Amino acid sequence: MNQQNATKEIISCSLKHLTSEKAIDKISITDIMDQTDYRRQTFYDHFDDKYDLITWIFSHEVSELIQSIMNWEQWEEALFLLLEYLEANKKYYKKIFSNIKLDSFKDYLMYYIKRSIQTISDDYFQAHLVADNNQPFIKATTDFYAYGLSEMLYCWVLEDCQPDSKSYHEVLVQVIHHKC
């Protein structure tokens, strides 16, 4: 791991620790940096604000977890790992999701899910040689799953990840495979 990411991870651990003690909007940059061996300016060398840090935490941790398996053949495993990650960090993400000031994070979650589904669907449609005139269908399919899945994950975390990640994964896979 490079020094820049190591510093970012130390800062992110500080924020995650603080969220177990305080509401997100009550945590200052000074609070975050007081728990590290870095000066306040170091925070701004890496992040614009704490909301940028929150987005980085999700992107960094989830990308490390599932980036290498973002393809059609392993989409179920990628979904399961995402569910396990959210469940393992549910106290943190529940605070993030329930903070009205962090609506931009909900938008980022949807963007991340959409980008991931786009990667998986591109892999699928490339392997199945779908004609270019089917682009409206491909876009509609990608949007449908991205918007639906991101909203479902958002609500699932707010409901304390009930049912558990394994059970919820089984339900989601069954729904995705279901044909009318």
C-alpha positions in Angstrom: 0.0 0.0 0.0 1.4 3.4 -0.9 1.9 6.2 1.7 -1.0 8.3 0.4 -3.5 5.5 0.8 -2.1 4.6 4.2 -2.7 8.1 5.4 -6.2 8.1 3.9 -6.9 4.8 5.7 -5.8 6.2 9.0 -8.0 9.2 8.6 -10.9 7.0 7.5 -10.5 4.8 10.6 -10.6 7.9 12.8 -13.9 9.0 11.2 -15.4 5.5 11.4 -14.4 5.3 15.1 -15.9 8.7 15.8 -19.3 7.7 14.2 -19.7 5.1 16.9 -19.6 8.0 19.5 -21.3 10.9 17.7 -23.6 11.9 15.0 -21.9 12.6 11.6 -22.9 16.3 11.6 -21.3 16.7 15.0 -17.9 15.4 13.9 -15.5 18.1 12.9 -12.2 17.8 10.9 -10.4 18.7 14.1 -12.1 15.8 15.9 -11.1 13.4 13.1 -7.5 14.6 13.0 -7.1 14.7 16.8 -7.2 10.9 16.7 -4.4 10.6 14.2 -0.8 11.7 14.4 -1.3 14.1 11.6 -2.0 17.8 11.5 -5.3 19.2 10.4 -3.9 20.3 7.0 -3.1 16.7 6.1 -6.8 16.1 6.0 -7.2 18.8 3.3 -4.2 17.4 1.4 -6.3 14.3 0.8 -10.0 15.3 1.0 -12.2 18.3 0.3 -14.4 17.8 3.4 -15.7 14.9 5.5 -18.4 14.1 2.9 -15.6 13.5 0.4 -13.9 11.2 3.0 -17.2 9.3 3.4 -17.4 8.7 -0.3 -13.8 7.7 -0.5 -14.3 5.1 2.3 -17.1 3.4 0.5 -15.4 3.5 -2.9 -12.0 2.4 -1.6 -13.3 -0.4 0.7 -15.8 -1.8 -1.8 -13.5 -1.6 -4.8 -10.8 -3.5 -2.9 -13.4 -6.1 -2.1 -15.1 -6.7 -5.5 -13.2 -5.0 -8.3 -11.5 -8.1 -9.4 -14.8 -10.1 -9.8 -16.9 -7.4 -11.6 -17.9 -9.6 -14.5 -21.0 -11.5 -15.6 -19.9 -14.9 -14.4 -19.3 -13.7 -10.8 -22.0 -11.1 -10.4 -23.7 -13.2 -7.6 -20.5 -13.4 -5.6 -19.9 -9.6 -6.1 -23.4 -8.9 -4.8 -22.9 -11.2 -1.8 -19.6 -9.5 -0.9 -21.3 -6.1 -1.1 -24.1 -7.3 1.1 -21.6 -8.8 3.6 -19.6 -5.5 3.6 -22.7 -3.4 4.3 -23.9 -5.7 7.0 -20.5 -5.8 8.7 -20.5 -1.9 8.6 -24.2 -1.4 9.2 -23.9 0.9 12.2 -21.6 3.2 10.3 -23.7 3.2 7.1 -27.0 3.5 8.9 -25.7 6.7 10.4 -24.5 7.8 6.9 -27.8 6.9 5.2 -30.0 8.4 7.9 -28.3 11.8 7.8 -30.3 14.1 5.6 -27.2 16.2 4.9 -25.7 13.2 3.2 -28.2 12.8 0.5 -25.3 13.2 -1.9 -23.9 9.9 -0.6 -27.2 8.2 -1.6 -26.6 9.6 -5.1 -23.0 8.3 -5.0 -24.2 4.9 -3.9 -26.6 4.8 -6.9 -23.8 6.0 -9.2 -21.5 3.3 -7.9 -24.1 0.6 -8.3 -25.0 1.8 -11.8 -21.3 1.8 -12.8 -20.9 -1.7 -11.4 -24.0 -3.0 -13.2 -22.9 -1.4 -16.4 -19.5 -3.2 -16.2 -21.3 -6.5 -15.6 -23.9 -6.0 -18.3 -21.3 -4.9 -20.8 -19.5 -8.1 -20.1 -22.7 -10.1 -20.6 -23.9 -8.3 -23.7 -20.4 -8.5 -25.3 -20.3 -12.3 -24.7 -23.9 -12.7 -26.1 -23.2 -10.5 -29.1 -26.3 -8.2 -28.7 -26.9 -6.0 -31.7 -26.2 -2.3 -31.5 -29.9 -1.5 -32.2 -30.7 -2.9 -28.8 -28.9 -0.1 -27.0 -32.2 1.4 -25.6 -33.0 -2.1 -24.1 -29.5 -2.4 -22.6 -29.7 1.1 -21.1 -33.2 0.5 -19.7 -32.0 -2.9 -18.2 -28.9 -1.3 -16.6 -30.9 1.7 -15.2 -33.7 -0.6 -13.9 -31.3 -2.8 -11.9 -29.1 0.1 -10.8 -31.9 2.3 -9.4 -33.8 -0.7 -7.9 -30.7 -2.3 -6.3 -29.3 0.9 -4.9 -32.6 1.9 -3.3 -33.1 -1.7 -1.9 -29.6 -1.6 -0.4 -30.2 1.8 1.1 -33.5 0.6 2.7 -32.0 -2.7 3.8 -29.2 -0.9 5.7 -31.7 1.5 7.3 -33.7 -1.6 8.4 -30.6 -3.0 10.3 -29.7 -5.4 7.4 -32.7 -7.6 8.0 -32.8 -10.3 6.8 -29.1 -11.1 7.2 -26.8 -10.8 4.1 -27.0 -14.5 3.2 -30.8 -14.6 3.2 -31.1 -11.3 1.5 -28.7 -12.4 -1.2 -30.8 -15.5 -1.9 -33.9 -13.3 -2.2 -32.2 -10.8 -4.5 -30.7 -13.5 -6.8 -34.1 -15.2 -7.0 -35.7 -11.9 -7.9 -33.1 -11.1 -10.6 -33.4 -14.6 -12.1 -37.2 -14.5 -12.1 -38.9 -14.1 -15.4 -42.6 -13.2 -15.7 
